[in-house]
């Protein structure tokens, strides 16, 4: 699924390479849910380019072959005498035929086994060159079609009045007749997630939602807050089991806490659903459409074969669109109303009732002697991560191909083991996961466990280097056993000027991460001077600012370097937010945040003025993973810079979580009034 990561552009480039076409002549669309594709319709785990690269090339090369054979027949020439350029086949006499002219002649109703020769890497002319996004102009001119832009006959705007506490349920509506009589309102129904309103406009939906007087049942975490859940995690933390080490060995202990974080994308949860007695059709941004199709069928009581799920380009994901929450809810509402609906979650619904990255703690214990790290233990404890979107099923299906040491592990533990790798030569290394508490709506936010795990690891590495009296960069270079990580680290240290003279209050941080068959390294400069920390920006949490970021990435063979650079820029922005500013505050059974106004993702005033991405050269024949690769090392580098700047290792992230700088929006009604003062924010 295309969610802004540029995979339709990359796919077009791969096709253009094998078909000898200009990239702008290739159109790539998104397929509806197709059960026969099984796990090939799962967009996640930074796997898209790895899984699509060869199959797309083979398909395009196969097409080129049959077009050329048709041309040879039509022109009466040998295949070897034909040449192609920009979709035109030229024969030995100069006669030409376009791919369009040949397509009917080349078409076949029979399945034929063929062998194809793929373009050698040394002859690539498209793959590996930088291309702008194929949808960039449409996006910036408003012509790009997202779910809410689609016209489906009879599908009217629909919104839901949601409970004041997490996952509460409606008991009764006290003023149903009054709300049904409001301007534009056509239907009001109760579903398990709240009270749904359908109206002529979204503004009328908001007015109706605000007017509803609902009696609510409590939710499963009523009365809980950050501290009570942290206490639960502490009780579940697995013990350290350090092997026998010499008596003179010293020990480093570190415990880091990570708060709940919203995985909401810029586009809110939304879906269109038309459920009839004998069939259902859904349109939504879905990264696991087969799972959504199954869950919609179950929700409305229809066979899967009677449910059509159309995949629509999404405005971001961060793991959010791995789940079909909006599609399932829209289908339930459509069935209850007996009419098509165009469901949109209000922005306030997202952080309060949507998917969050789980709260977690990560503990590290290292033993050291004579300049060596003898043992390195990590125990990661987390609220349960929901893998019900299909990634888990894919892992289960591949069970026979998984390492033997995964036997007996839970699904989450298996994913943790497969994705977490300490790239240092630190003697005996153990990394274990324990998860508790299924009461929260969680998900595989971008990079899953890695941002938290890497942050704890890299903070510990800095402290070990300090114990040894070594520079953080030099220490890492001495102990890194991953060659790709070493090259990336060298690149950012050189490009970023590691160790250069800086003004007092400006500090560097550096970190590495290995995953997705590749590696990343990040160097940041963090400004903690009073003038920066205390700067005043309306409705903002300011504090320290990253003023410079350099990231180096080895992602194997790179299809579109410009797309990779954009992914890394996004990863760094994620990392800055996760380290400094973005989190959900749980209080009395609900999250306080209710909009981008008070969920402090990296903003323009928090973006480093100086950014550089270094795409490392690679001899790999296949792409590695990139979509999530830039996050973990970015969080860790900012954390390490903060520790060096303050002289104290931060133990809770984001570091500003203790500051609630906003007045929470109301919980009843569940959405704020539509703003009327937009012009006052344009100065």
N, C-alpha and C positions, 0 to 999 in steps of 0.2 A: 504494500500500500504506500502511496505517496503521501507523506505528511509534512513535506517541506524539506526533506533530507536530500532531494534531488535524484531519486533513483530512476524516475522516468527519463531524465536527461542522460544518466549513465547508461541505461538500457538502450536508448536511442543511439548513443555513441557506439555501443558494441555492435548493434545491427548495422549502422552505417559503415563500420570498419569492414565487416564481412561481405556486405552487399555493394561496396564501393559506391556509396551514396553520400551526398552532403547531409550533415546531421539535421539541418532544418527541414529536410524532406521526409523525416521519419516521425511518425506519430505513435506514441505509446499510450494505451488506455489501461484502465484497471478492470480486472475480471470480477464478475459476481461470484458468490460462493458456489464452488463446484466440488461436490463430495469426492469425485474421482481423483482430484488432485491431492487428497489426503493432507500431508503436512507441508506441501509446497505453497500453501497460502497463509503461512504464518510469517508475519513481519516482526522480527524481534531478535535479540541477542546479537545485534550487529552482524547478521548472517546474510543479508540480502545479496550483496555483491559476490560473496563466496559461493552461494548456492545458485545464483542466476548466471554467472559469467560464462561457464562452458555450455550449458544448455542453450542459452540465447545465441551464442556463436554458432553452435551446431545447427540450430534452426535456420539462422540467416544464411549460413554457408550452404545448407541443403536447398534453400530457395534459390540462391544464386546458381547452383548447379543445374536445377531443372529449367531455369530461365535460359541458361546458356545452351542446354541441349535443345530446347525449343528453337532457339535462334539458329543453331547449327542446321537444323532440319529446314527451317524457313529460308535461310540464306544459301543452303547447299554448300556449306563450308565445314571444314574440320574444326572440332572444339578448340584445338591448340592455336588456330588461326584467328580466334575471336578475342577482342579486347573489350573491357568495360570501363566506363568513366561516367560518374554522376548519373547513373541509372540509364545509360545508353549503351547498347551493344553494337560494336562496329565490326563488320566483316572484312576480309582481305581486299575486297574491291572498293571499300569505302562506304558500302551500303550500311544503313543503321536501322536499328529497331529499339524502341524504348521498352523498359520493363513493363510499362502499362500495356503496350501493344502485345507483348509476349505473355502476359499473365494468363489470358484465357487459353492460349495454346499450351502453356506449361501446366495448367490445372489438371488434376487427376482425381478420380473417385476411388482409386485403389491405393491400398497401403503397400509401399514398396520399400524394401530394405536397401539402403544406400550407404556408401562410404563417402566421407567428405574430408577434405584437407583444409585445415584452418590456417588462417594467415599467420605466418611466423612472427614472433614478437619483434624481431629485427626489422620487419616491414610495416609495422604499425604506423599509420599516418593520422589516425583519429584517437585511438586509445592512448592515454598518456598526455594528451594535449588539453589545455584549459578551455572549457566551454561554459558560457553563462547558462543559467537555468532555462529550460525550454518554456517554462510558464512565467518567467520573470515579468515580461511586459503585461501579460494578462493580470498578474497579481497586483502590480502597482497602478494599473488603470481600472481596477474593479471589475474586469471582465471574467476573472477566474471563477468557476462555479464550485461552490461548497454546498454542503447539504441544505443550508437555509436559503440558498439561491435557486434551488430546484422548484419547478412548478409541477405539482401533482394534483390532478383534478380533485377538488373538494377538500384538500388537506389544508385546514385552517390553523393559525397559530395556537399553540397549546403550551401551558406552563403548569407547574405543580406547586401547591402550598405544602411546604415540608415541615416536619416536626421540629420543635425547639431543641431537642437533644438528639444525639447521634443515633440513627436507626430506630427512632420512636415510630409509632404507628397510629393512624387515626382511629378514634373510637366513635365519634359522632360529629356531625356538622349541625350547629345550632341555628344557622340562618340560611339554609339552602335556598329557599324560595326567594329571599331578598337578593342573593348573589345571582341567581339565574335570571332575574329581571333587570340586571345591570346592562347598560348600553353595550351592544356588540356580543354579549355572552350567548353562546348557543348550547353549551353543555357543561355540567359540573358532575363529576363522578368520583367516587372514592376507590382508590387502589391501595395496595399494600404499602406503598412508599409515601402516600400523602393524598391530597385532594386535587384532582386535575381539573383545569379550567380550559375550555376551548372558546375562542372568540374571534372576532373579525380582524383584530390587530393585537400585536404583542403588548402594546400599551394598555389596551383594555384587559388583557390577561393579567398584567401586573396589578391594575386597579382591583380586579376581582380577587386575586390571591390575597391582596392586602385587606380586603373587606371580609374575608372568610373568618367565621368564628368557629374554631375547631376544638373539640375536646380530644386530648392526645393521651395515648398510653406511653409510659416511660420507655426509654431505650436501654440497651444492655450495659451501657457504661454510665448511667446516671450517677451523679455524685463523684465520679472519678476525675482526677486532674493529673497534670504532669508528674507530680511527686508520687502519687499513689501508683501510677503505672511504672515509674522508675523503681519503686520499692519492690514491685512484683518481679521486675527484671533482675534486680539484685538477688532475690531469693532463688531465681532460676539459674544463676550463673554457675557454669561448670567449674570444678576446682582445677587448679594448676597441678600438674604432676611432673615436676622437674626431675630428670634422671640424676643419678649420682654424679656430682661434680666435685672437684678438689675443694678442700676446706678454704683455701685462700681466694676462691672465686668470689667476685662481687655480684650483686643482683640489682637489676633495674625493674621497678614495677610502675606501670602506667595504666590508668583507667580513664576512658573517655566516654562521654554520653552524647548521643545524637537525638535530637528532638523529632517529633512528627513533622513531615514536610509535605506540602501539597504537590501533586504531580499534574495539576491542571495546566492545560495548554492555552494558548491565546484564544483559540476557538472553543467556546464552551461545549459541553456535552449536548448533542442534538441528534435528532433522527426523524425521519418521516415514516409513518406506518399506515398501511391500508389493510385491515384485517376483515375478511368476509367469512361467511359461514364455512366455506369449503377451501379457502386459500388465504394466504397472507403474503404481502409484499412489503419489504423494508428497504429504505435507503439510509445509509449512514457511513461515517468514517470508521472502518473496522480493520484492525490488523490481524484478527483471527476470525475471518468471516464464517468458517465452517463451525466453529464453536458457537458463534452468535446464532447461526441458523438453527443449530440443535437446541439452544436455549430458548429461542423465540418459539420454536415448534412446541417445546414443552410448556412454555408459559401460556400459550393460547389453545393448547389441546389439539394440535394438528400433526399429521405425519410430516417428517422432514421434507419429503418429496413435494409437499404442498406449500412450502415456504420458500419464497425467492428473496435472497439478500443481495442487494446491489451495493457495491463498494464505491464510496465517493471520496475524492481527494480531501484530506483533512488539513486543518490549520494548526499543525503541531500535534504532538502526542505525549512525549516524555514517558511512554508506557501506558498512558491513560487509555488510548484507543485499542489496547490489547483486549480490553473488556467491552462487552456489548451492552453495558448498563442502560444507555439511552435507548438503544434499539429495542431491548426487551421491555423497558418501561413504556415506550411509545406503542408497542404492539399490545400490551395489556390495556392501555388507555383506549386505543382504537377499538379493541374488542368490546370493552365496557360501554363505549359510546355508540358503537355500530357505525362509525364514520372515520374517514381518513383524518389523521392529525399530523401537524408539523410541530414536534416537540422541541423546545429549547429550554435547557436549564438556565436559570438566572445565574449571573456571576456569583452571587452570594451562596448559591447551592453548592458550588464546586468545592471550596475548601471545607465546608461544614458537613456535607453529606457525601462528597465524592471520595475518590481514591487518594490515599496518602502513602508516603514512604514511611515504613514503620519506625517507631522509636526503637533505639538500640543502645547497647553498651558494648564497648570493645576493650578487653583487658590484655595487656602485654606483660610478660615477664621474660627478661633476658638475663643470662648469666655470662660473665666475662672473666677472662684471665689472660694475662700476658699478651695483651693486644689482640686477642681472639674472642669471638662470640661463640661460646660453647653450646648454648641452647637458646632458642627463641620460641616462646609459646604464646599463642593468641587464643582467647576464648571470646567469641562473638555471641552475644545474647540479644534476641530481637523479638518484638511482637511478630506474630506469624505473617509471612509474606504470602499473599494469595497467588498461586500459580494456576488457578482454574481457567485461565484464558487459553490453554492449549500447549504452552511451552512444556509443561510437565508431561503431557501426553506424548509429545514428540520425543522427550527424553526417555519415557517408558518404552516407546516403540523402538528406540535405538539401544535398548538394554544389552543386547547381545554384543554390541560393539563397544560398550563402555569398559573402562579399566576394571579389573577384577576387584580392586580394593574398594569399590563402591557397593559391594554386596552388603545387604543389611542396612544400608543408610536410608533415611527418609528421602522424599523427593527434594525438599529444601536443602538437606545436607548434601545430597548428590550434586545439586546445582552449585552450592557453595564450594564443594571440593573441586569441581571442574573449573570454576572461574577464578579461584583465589590461588595465587602463586607468589611466594616471597622470592624476589629475584636475587637475593643475596646469599653468599656462601657463609651461612651462620651455624654450621654444625647441625645439631638435632633441631628440626623445626616441626612444630605441630600447630595446626590451625583448625579449630573446631567450632561448630555452630550449635546453638540450642535456641529453639523458638517456643514462645508461649503466648497464649491469649488470642483467641480467634474472633474477638468481638468487634474488631475494627475493619473498616473498608480499606484494604491495602492493595498494593500492586507493585509490579516490577518497574519502579521508577528508573529512569535512565541510568544504566550501569549497575543495577540491582544492589548487591552487597558491597561492591568495590569502593565507592567513595568513602564509606565509613571505615572499612577495613584498611584501606591504603592510608587514610589520614592517621589512624592510630599507629600503624606500622612506621610511617615516615617520621612522625613525631618521636617515636622511640629511637629510630635510627639517628636522628639529630642528637638526642640525649646520650646515646652510646658514643657517638663521635666526640661529644663534649667531655665525657668521662675519659676518653683516650687522649684528649688534648689535640684532636685532629679537626681540620676544616671539614664541614659537611660534604662539600663536593669531593675533596680528595678521599675522604673516608668511603664514600659510595663507590668511587672509581676503584678503590682497593678491594672491595668485597663483592661488587656486582659480578655475577656469573652468567648473566644474559648478555650476549654480544650486542643484540639490537638495542637493549636499554643503555648499554655503555656508549654506543655511538650517538644515541639521542641525547644522553646527558652531556657528552662532550660538545655536541652542537649547540645546545642552549647555553652552556657555560661560556662558550666563545662568543656567540651572538649577543648574549645578554650582558656580557662583561662581568662575570662572576668575580666578586671580590674588589670591584672598582670602588674608588672613594665616593661616598654618598653623603649628602647633608645629614646632620644629626636628626634622628627621628625617622629616617628612611632606611628600611632594612630589606635585604634580599632573602628569599626562600627558594628552595630547590627541592624537587621530588621526581620520582620515576614510578612507572606502573607498567606491568606486562599483562597482556590479555588479548584475546581475539587473534592469536598467532602473530602479534606484533608488539610494539612497545611505544610508550610516550614518555617524554620528560618535559618538565615545566620549570621555568625560572620566573619569579615575580619580584617586583619591588613594591613594598608596602609603605605608604606614608602615614605615620602615626603622630605627626606634628600637631600641636594644639589647634593651629589655624585650620587644619584639614579635619581633624576629629570633631571640632566644635562648629563646623560650617552649618549655616542655617538654610535649609531647603524646605519649602512648604510640604507638610504632611509626609515627612521623610524621616527615616532613621539613617543618619550619616555615619559617623565614626571613621575608622581607618579606611583608606582608599588604596586599591591597587592602581599604581600609576604606570606600570610597565609589565607586560607579560610576553614571554617568548615560549613557544611550544614547538617541540620537534616530534614528529610522528613517523614511525615505520609501519606502514599498513600493507606491506607487500607490493604487488603490482597495483598501481593506482590508475583507475580508469579516467577520472576527471580531477586533476589536481586542484582546480578552483573549487569544486564541490567539497573536496576533502578539507581545504583551508576553511571553508565556511562551517563545516562540521566542527572543526577544532576551535574556531572562534566561539561557536555556541557552547562547546564543552567548557571553555575557560569561563564564559559568563555564568554557566551553571556552577562551576567550582567556586567562584567568587561569592555567589549568593549563598551556597550551602555552608561556606566557611564563616561568612560575616553577617548575613542579614535575613535569610528566608527560613521561616519555620511557622508551624501552627501551634498555638497555645491552647492546650486542653484545660478547661475549667468547668467544673460542675456538670460534666457529661456532654459538653459541646465545645467545639472549636470556636475561638473568638474571631478569627479572620473571616472576612466575608466579601473580599474583592481584591483587585490588584492595588487598590488604594492602600490597603493595610497588610498585604502579603508582599514582603519586600524582596522580590526577585531583583537581580542586577538591573539598575536603571541607567539612563544615559549619563547621569551625574556620578555613576559608580563604575563606569566602564573605563578600563585603562586607556589613556590617550595614546599610548604607544603599544602596539600589538604586532607581533610577527609570528608567522607559522612557517616552520621549516619542514618540507616534505622530504624525508630521507630517501635517497636512491636505494633501489632494491633489485636484486637479481631474481626474485621470486617470479614464478610463472603464473601465479594466481593471486587475486586480491585477498587481503586479510579483512578484519572487521574495522569499521571506522565510526559508525554512528554514535557509539557510546565511549569510544576510546579516549576522548579528551577530558573526561570529567574527573576521574579519580586522582590523577596526578595534579590537577589544577586545585582541587580542594586541599590536598595535602601540602602543596607548595605554599598556599596562602596561610595555612595553619602553622607551618614551620616558620614563615616570615613573622607571623604574629608572636610566636613564642620567643623568637630572637629579639624582637623589638621590645617586648615587655619584660623579658628576663624570666618569664613564668609560663610554663606549659599550659595552654587552655585545656580545660577538661570538659567543656560543654559546647556543643555546636548547634546552631551558629553562635558566635561569641556574643551577639547582642540579644540573645533569646530572653534574657532577664528584663529587657526594656519593652514595655508595651506603650508605644507612643501614640496610640489612637484610642478613640472612644468606640467600643464595639457597636456595630450596627444591631438593630433590634433582632430578637429571635422570634417574637410574635408581634407583628406579622413577620414571616420568614424572609421577605425581600424588602429592601428599602424603597422609598418612593422614587419614581423616575426623576432624575435631576432636571432642573430648569435653568441652571446657572452656568452652562457650558462655556459661554463667551468670557466669563470672568477668569477662565483658566488659560486663555490664549495669549496673555501678555508675557 
